[in-house]
Amino acid sequence: MTSVDITIGPDRTARLRWDGAPDRAMIATAAAQALDQADRVEAEVADTDVPARRALHQAGFRSEGVRRRALPGPGGAMLDARIYARLADDEVAGPLAFSQVMNTVLPRTRLIAHVLFRRTDPAGGPMQYLFCQTVFKTDWELPGGVVEPGESPRTGAVREVAEELGLAVEVGEVLAVDWLPPYLGWDDALELIFDGGELSAEQCAAMVLQPSEIAAVHWTSAEQAYPMLRAGAARRLKLITERPGATHYLEDGDPPG
């Protein structure tokens, strides 16, 4: 028979442990008992234990993260542990509680906002585009970066350009929406490419590079940039520059299908 054990520490944090497969009612009852004396109640379950995780969700527990290879599993394998917690003042019923719980357990995808700036080649050659050479990798990037939680993509693009290049700019329409598959240890992400328009000679001269991230900037034609870009980014740049006047939906730089 499944039972839930409650341990309350000096930090007023209660910890739940059990054998077997507890249901929502058992976990909710144990949590209510624990929170009579504690400010916080938490539980740790194998990331693969879907029934226990579902019961914790239904009992109002929020997911707070993962400890990698922290729990022993079958055959001596070590399993990732999912940490769940509920606070004494958390909502546990109704639409708000449901949303707050699900907001911690549903997938989240990184959102990236980059900006494509252009200028007329002073030597009369093809249109040039601005690329950043970062301090942490060899391939070039467009100016921009990861959008902060609660920040709009457009605001994030403007902020990143100000941080990286010291320029206050407005950005135009979205040129491309590109889904990026997992890469170099990153999970998948969604990248928006905004039109930065043409920078003036005065703006180009006024750039102040962020030394912790940007080693140098380069103005080159699209064709000259292709070898310096990640393959998907090169395909995306080619499509944007050869088929202007549209917003392209892409997957790793290619139209789907």
Secondary structure, DSSP 8 states (H G I E B T S, - for coil): ---EEEEE-TTSEEEEEESS---HHHHHHHHHHHHTT-SEEEEEEETT-HHHHHHHHHTT-EEEEEEEEEEE-GGG-EEEEEEEEEETT---SHHHHHHHHHHHHS---EEEEEEEEEE--TTS-S-EEEEEEESS-SS-B-SEEE--TT--HHHHHHHHHHHHH--------EEEEEEE--BTTB--EEEEEEEEEE--HHHHHT----TTTEEEEEEE-HHHHGGGS-HHHHHHHHHHHHS-SS-EEEETTB---
